Amino acid sequence: MELVRFADAPTYTAPDHDHVVARRLQGGEASKADFALVGHSSFPERAVVPMGAGALDKVYVVTEGALTIEQDDGTRHILHVGDSIFISAGEARAVINESGRPAAMIVVTPAPTR
């Protein structure tokens, strides 16, 4: 077993995630878990991750506040605590904190191929 305490989880910078604090909870630089990367992203009020598509499938699980996920066709999904969404590789999305208070989510992706 390999325990990673939240306070000790390494931070990382995701492209175009201005003002978002991201921590690696498992996998990558945090642990030997090699099947997935698990991160935690904290979004201050009014934080926006602009529209873009990632190269990997991902799952978002909201753990604090509310976050809006906008698809490239303009469809918007407001996720509250406990809500989750699967986003396929190549599917464009924006993440917006319009809630007027801090928000956070867990992000799970497959580990990059070696």
C-alpha positions in Angstrom: 0.0 0.0 0.0 1.0 3.5 -0.6 -0.6 6.3 1.4 -0.6 9.9 0.0 -1.9 12.5 2.5 -3.7 15.4 0.9 -1.3 17.9 2.6 1.7 16.1 1.1 0.2 15.5 -2.4 2.5 17.1 -5.0 1.0 20.1 -6.9 1.1 20.3 -10.7 0.2 22.8 -13.3 -2.3 21.8 -16.0 -2.2 23.8 -19.3 -4.7 26.7 -19.4 -5.8 26.0 -15.8 -5.0 29.6 -14.5 -5.8 30.0 -10.8 -6.7 26.3 -10.4 -4.6 24.5 -7.8 -4.1 20.9 -8.9 -2.7 18.1 -6.7 -1.7 14.6 -7.7 -3.4 12.2 -5.2 -2.3 8.9 -6.9 -0.2 7.8 -9.8 2.4 9.9 -11.6 4.8 11.7 -9.2 2.5 10.8 -6.2 2.6 7.0 -6.0 3.5 3.8 -7.9 -0.1 3.4 -9.1 0.4 2.9 -12.8 -3.1 2.2 -14.1 -4.6 5.7 -13.5 -3.8 9.3 -12.5 -6.0 10.7 -9.8 -5.9 14.4 -9.2 -7.8 17.0 -7.1 -8.4 20.5 -8.6 -9.5 23.5 -6.5 -11.3 26.2 -8.4 -11.6 29.7 -6.8 -14.6 31.8 -7.6 -14.9 32.8 -11.3 -12.1 30.4 -12.4 -12.4 29.3 -16.0 -10.6 26.5 -17.9 -11.1 27.5 -21.5 -12.6 25.2 -24.2 -10.2 22.5 -25.2 -10.0 18.7 -25.8 -7.7 16.4 -23.9 -5.9 13.4 -25.3 -7.2 11.0 -22.6 -10.6 9.9 -21.3 -11.4 11.5 -18.0 -13.9 11.4 -15.2 -14.7 14.5 -13.0 -16.3 14.1 -9.6 -17.3 17.3 -7.9 -16.4 17.4 -4.2 -17.1 21.0 -3.2 -19.4 23.7 -4.5 -20.7 23.5 -8.1 -18.9 23.5 -11.5 -20.3 24.1 -15.0 -19.0 21.9 -17.8 -19.7 23.4 -21.2 -19.5 21.3 -24.4 -18.3 22.8 -27.7 -21.9 22.9 -29.0 -22.9 25.2 -26.1 -24.6 22.5 -24.0 -24.0 23.2 -20.3 -24.1 20.8 -17.3 -24.0 22.1 -13.8 -22.4 19.5 -11.5 -23.0 19.7 -7.7 -21.2 17.7 -4.9 -21.3 14.0 -5.7 -22.1 14.5 -9.4 -19.8 13.1 -12.0 -19.2 13.3 -15.7 -17.3 11.2 -18.2 -15.5 13.0 -21.0 -14.1 11.0 -23.9 -10.6 11.7 -25.3 -10.8 14.4 -27.9 -14.2 15.8 -26.7 -13.9 19.5 -26.1 -15.1 21.0 -22.9 -14.7 24.1 -20.7 -14.9 24.1 -16.9 -16.3 27.2 -15.2 -16.9 28.1 -11.6 -19.9 30.4 -11.7 -21.1 29.4 -8.2 -19.8 32.5 -6.4 -17.8 30.3 -4.0 -14.8 27.9 -4.2 -15.4 24.6 -5.9 -13.3 21.4 -6.3 -13.3 18.1 -8.1 -11.5 14.8 -8.4 -10.1 14.1 -11.8 -9.4 10.5 -12.9 -7.6 9.7 -16.2 -5.8 6.6 -17.5 -2.1 6.7 -16.9 -0.1 7.8 -19.9 1.4 4.9 -21.8 4.9 4.1 -21.1 
